[in-house]
Amino acid sequence: MASQYRKYWLCGIIGAILFGIGDVLLGFVDPESVSSYFHMLKTGHGAAYPLYRIFVTMFLGTLGIPFLTLGCVRMADIYRERKTRRIMRFVMAMIPFGWMIIHFTVSSGVWLYSFMMHKGNTVMAVSAAEAMISMYKPVQVLSWFMAGTGLFILPVSVLFGKTVLPLRSQWFTPALWMALFSGLKYFFPVNPLINALDTLCMNAGMIIWFIYLLFVTDGEVIHGTERQ
C-alpha cells in the first residue's frame, strides 16, 4: 500500500481500539440475559457493575471518532473510479458516526439499568432500560443503516473488481470478522469472554481490516488517486 496512506490506517486502528476498549468494558460481564427485548442487557450489569465503565466507554468512543473517521474516509481511495470514490467517501464516513450513536444508545440503556440496580430499584430497572431502548429504536435502525452500508458494500466491491485490492483481501474485510467474532457464542459456552468478543465484533473487524491495509505490499495498490 502506498506509504502516504499508512498514517490513515494507523488512525483507523487507534480509533477502533478506543471504541473496542469500551466494547469490552460493556461486554465482559456475567452474560445471562435479563431482557429478551434489550439483548445487550445482562445480569452482570446489575448492582455490582461499576458505573464508571459507562463513562470510560463513552469517553473513549468520543475520542475515537476522529481517528476512525480518518481511516474510514480514506478507505474510499481503494475504488478504481473517481466518481465512485467521491460517493464512497461519504458512505464510509457514516460508519464511525453510526457506530457511535449505537454505542451511545446501548450504553445509556445499560447505565440506566445498572444505576437503578445500584439504588435497589430492581422492580423498575429492567422496564426503565427497555423503555429507553424502545425510545431509541428508530435511531438505532438508522444508525445501523449508516454503519452497515459501507461495511456491506466493501466486500461486494472487492468481489466484483470495483477496487484495486486483490480478491484475497475478502478474507480481511470487517463484515467477515464481525460475523466470526459474533458467531462464537453459538459454538462455545457463553461466558464473560465470549460475551465481550461478541460486543467487540465490529471494532475487531475494523482493526483486522486496517492492519491488513497497513501491511499489504502488492505493489502500487492505490494508483495515485490523489492526482485524479
C-alpha positions in Angstrom: 0.0 0.0 0.0 1.3 3.4 -0.8 3.3 4.7 2.2 1.3 8.0 2.4 -1.8 6.1 3.4 -0.2 4.3 6.3 -0.9 7.2 8.7 -4.6 6.9 7.9 -4.7 3.2 8.5 -2.9 3.7 11.8 -5.5 6.3 12.7 -8.2 3.8 11.9 -6.5 1.2 14.1 -6.3 3.7 17.0 -10.0 4.7 16.6 -11.2 1.1 16.5 -9.1 0.2 19.6 -10.5 3.1 21.5 -14.0 2.0 20.6 -13.1 -1.6 21.3 -12.0 -0.9 24.9 -15.4 0.4 25.6 -17.0 -2.7 23.9 -15.0 -4.9 26.3 -16.0 -2.8 29.3 -19.6 -3.3 28.3 -19.4 -6.9 27.4 -17.1 -8.6 29.9 -19.8 -9.4 32.4 -22.0 -12.3 33.5 -23.7 -13.0 30.2 -27.0 -14.3 31.5 -29.7 -12.3 29.7 -32.2 -10.3 31.8 -34.3 -9.0 28.9 -35.4 -10.6 25.6 -36.2 -7.1 24.2 -32.9 -5.5 25.1 -30.5 -8.3 24.3 -27.3 -6.4 25.3 -28.6 -6.2 28.9 -27.0 -8.9 31.1 -27.1 -10.0 34.7 -23.6 -8.7 35.0 -24.8 -5.1 34.5 -26.6 -5.3 37.9 -25.7 -3.7 41.2 -22.1 -4.9 41.1 -21.4 -3.4 37.7 -19.1 -0.3 38.1 -20.9 2.7 36.6 -17.6 4.4 35.8 -17.2 1.8 33.0 -20.0 3.6 31.0 -18.2 6.9 31.4 -15.0 5.4 30.1 -16.8 3.7 27.3 -18.4 6.9 26.1 -15.2 9.0 26.6 -13.0 6.6 24.6 -15.7 6.3 21.9 -15.9 10.0 21.5 -12.1 10.3 21.4 -12.0 7.5 18.8 -14.4 9.2 16.3 -11.9 11.5 14.6 -9.3 8.7 14.3 -11.7 6.1 12.9 -13.2 8.7 10.6 -9.8 9.5 9.1 -9.3 5.8 8.3 -12.8 5.1 7.1 -12.9 8.1 4.7 -9.5 7.1 3.1 -10.9 3.6 2.5 -12.8 5.2 -0.4 -9.4 5.6 -2.2 -9.2 1.9 -2.9 -12.0 2.3 -5.5 -10.9 2.5 -9.1 -13.3 5.2 -10.5 -13.0 8.8 -9.3 -16.8 9.3 -9.2 -17.2 6.2 -7.1 -14.5 7.4 -4.7 -16.4 10.6 -4.1 -19.6 8.7 -3.2 -17.8 6.2 -1.1 -16.1 8.9 1.0 -19.5 9.9 2.2 -20.6 6.3 2.7 -17.5 5.3 4.6 -17.7 8.5 6.8 -21.1 7.3 8.0 -19.5 4.2 9.7 -18.0 5.8 12.8 -20.9 8.2 13.3 -23.5 5.4 13.0 -21.5 3.2 15.3 -21.1 6.0 17.9 -24.8 6.5 18.1 -25.4 2.8 18.6 -22.6 2.9 21.2 -24.4 5.8 23.0 -27.9 4.3 22.9 -26.8 0.9 24.2 -24.6 2.5 26.9 -27.5 4.7 28.0 -29.8 1.7 28.5 -27.1 -0.3 30.4 -26.3 2.7 32.6 -30.0 3.3 33.4 -30.5 -0.4 34.4 -27.3 -0.5 36.4 -27.9 2.8 38.1 -31.4 1.7 39.3 -30.0 -1.7 40.4 -27.4 0.2 42.5 -30.2 2.2 44.1 -32.1 -1.0 44.9 -35.0 -0.3 42.5 -34.9 -3.8 41.0 -38.6 -3.8 40.0 -38.3 -0.8 37.7 -34.7 -1.4 36.5 -35.5 -3.7 33.5 -38.6 -1.9 32.4 -36.9 1.5 32.6 -34.0 0.3 30.5 -36.3 -1.4 28.0 -38.4 1.9 27.7 -35.3 3.9 26.9 -34.1 1.4 24.3 -37.7 1.4 22.8 -37.5 5.2 22.5 -34.1 4.8 20.7 -35.2 2.0 18.4 -35.8 4.3 15.3 -32.5 6.0 15.9 -30.7 2.6 16.2 -32.2 1.4 12.9 -31.0 4.5 11.2 -27.6 4.2 12.8 -27.2 0.5 11.8 -28.0 1.6 8.3 -25.3 4.3 8.5 -22.7 2.0 9.9 -23.7 -1.1 7.9 -24.0 0.3 4.4 -20.3 0.8 3.8 -19.4 -2.5 5.5 -21.7 -4.4 3.2 -20.7 -2.6 0.1 -16.9 -3.2 0.7 -16.7 -7.0 0.2 -19.2 -6.8 -2.7 -17.0 -4.2 -4.3 -13.9 -6.3 -3.9 -15.6 -9.4 -5.2 -16.7 -7.6 -8.4 -13.4 -5.9 -9.0 -14.5 -2.4 -8.2 -11.5 -1.8 -6.0 -7.7 -2.0 -6.6 -7.4 -4.6 -3.9 -6.7 -8.3 -4.7 -9.5 -10.8 -4.4 -7.9 -12.4 -1.3 -8.5 -9.2 0.6 -12.0 -10.6 1.1 -10.6 -12.6 4.0 -9.8 -9.4 5.8 -13.0 -7.3 5.3 -14.7 -6.2 8.5 -18.0 -7.9 7.9 -16.5 -11.3 7.7 -14.6 -10.9 11.0 -17.7 -9.3 12.6 -19.7 -12.4 11.8 -16.9 -14.7 13.1 -16.5 -12.9 16.4 -20.2 -12.6 16.9 -20.8 -16.2 16.0 -18.5 -17.6 18.7 -21.4 -17.6 21.1 -23.1 -20.3 19.0 -20.2 -22.7 19.3 -18.8 -22.1 22.8 -20.4 -21.9 26.2 -21.2 -18.3 26.8 -19.1 -16.7 29.4 -17.8 -13.1 30.0 -15.0 -13.5 27.5 -17.3 -14.8 24.7 -19.8 -12.1 25.5 -17.1 -9.5 25.3 -15.9 -10.8 22.0 -19.5 -10.6 20.7 -19.7 -7.0 21.8 -16.3 -6.3 20.3 -17.1 -7.8 16.9 -17.4 -4.7 14.8 -14.3 -3.0 16.1 -12.3 -6.2 16.0 -13.3 -6.5 12.3 -12.2 -2.9 11.7 -8.9 -3.4 13.5 -8.1 -6.5 11.3 -9.0 -4.7 8.2 -6.9 -1.7 8.9 -3.9 -3.9 9.9 -4.3 -5.7 6.5 -4.3 -2.3 4.7 -1.3 -1.2 6.7 0.9 -4.2 5.8 -0.4 -5.2 2.3 2.6 -5.0 -0.1 1.1 -5.8 -3.5 3.0 -3.1 -5.4 1.1 0.1 -6.1 -2.3 -0.9 -4.8 -3.5 2.7 -4.9 -2.8 4.1 -8.3 -2.1 7.8 -7.5 -5.8 8.6 -6.7 -4.8 11.9 -5.2 -3.8 13.2 -8.6 -7.2 12.4 -10.3 
